Amino acid sequence: MTWIDIGALEDIPVRNTRMVRTDQVCIAMLRAGTDKLFALDHACPPKRRPLCEGIVGNNSVTRPPYNCLISFESRKVHGANEGRVATYPVRVDNGPLMLDTTSLMERSAA
C-alpha cells in the first residue's frame, strides 16, 4: 500500500465532507455521525453529481435533489441513481489523514 497525507482530521467536521483531488480522481472524504471516515468517488453514479454537496448521516450520504442515497457499508446507491460507488482505504495516522493510492493507480492503469 502507498499512503499519502491528505490533511488533518480536524479539517472535516463530524457529519461533513471534504473533496480531495488526486492525479487520477476526485475523492469525497466523508466524516459520518459515528465519527468514522469514508473515502468515496466524488461523483454519484450515473449522473456524476458531487457527493461533497450531500447530507452526511451515520451510515450514508444523501443527495436529496437527485433522490440518491449511498450506504457507506455496502457502497450501494439507492433511489433514482442505482449502482455502486468506488471506495478507497483511509486511516488516521497520529494526526494526519492518510489515503491509500494503490487502488487509484490500479484504476488509472485499467
Residue pairs with C-beta under 8 A, 6 or more apart in sequence:
1 89
1 100
1 102
2 100
2 101
2 102
2 105
3 91
3 93
3 98
3 99
3 100
3 101
4 98
4 99
4 101
5 96
5 97
5 98
6 20
6 29
6 90
6 96
6 97
6 98
6 99
7 18
7 20
7 96
7 97
8 95
8 96
8 97
9 31
9 37
9 92
9 95
9 97
11 18
11 97
12 18
12 29
12 30
12 31
12 37
12 97
13 31
14 31
14 32
14 33
14 35
15 31
15 32
15 33
15 56
15 57
16 30
16 31
16 56
17 28
17 29
17 30
17 31
17 51
17 52
17 53
17 54
17 56
17 61
18 28
18 29
18 52
19 26
19 27
19 28
19 29
19 42
19 50
19 52
20 26
20 27
20 28
20 29
20 39
20 99
21 27
22 99
22 101
22 104
23 104
23 108
24 101
24 104
24 105
24 107
24 108
25 41
25 42
25 104
25 107
25 108
26 41
26 42
26 43
27 39
27 40
27 41
27 42
27 88
27 99
28 39
28 40
28 41
28 42
28 50
28 51
28 52
28 54
28 61
29 37
29 38
29 39
29 90
29 97
30 37
30 38
30 39
30 40
30 51
30 56
30 61
30 72
31 37
31 56
32 38
32 56
32 57
32 58
32 59
32 72
33 56
33 57
33 58
34 58
34 59
36 72
37 90
37 91
37 92
37 97
38 72
38 87
38 90
39 87
39 88
39 89
39 90
39 99
40 51
40 61
40 70
40 72
40 75
40 85
40 86
40 87
40 88
41 51
41 85
41 86
41 87
42 50
42 51
42 52
43 49
43 50
43 51
44 50
44 51
44 54
44 63
44 66
44 68
44 70
44 77
44 81
44 85
45 77
45 81
45 83
45 84
45 85
46 81
46 83
47 66
47 81
49 63
49 66
49 68
49 81
51 61
51 63
51 70
51 85
53 63
54 61
54 62
54 63
54 70
55 61
55 62
55 63
55 64
59 71
59 72
59 73
60 69
60 70
60 71
60 72
61 69
61 70
61 72
62 68
62 69
62 70
63 69
66 79
66 80
66 81
67 79
67 80
67 81
68 77
68 78
68 79
68 80
68 81
69 77
69 78
69 79
70 76
70 77
70 78
70 85
71 78
75 84
75 85
75 86
75 87
76 83
76 84
77 83
77 84
77 85
86 103
86 107
88 99
88 100
88 103
88 104
89 99
89 100
89 103
90 97
90 98
90 99
90 100
91 97
91 98
92 98
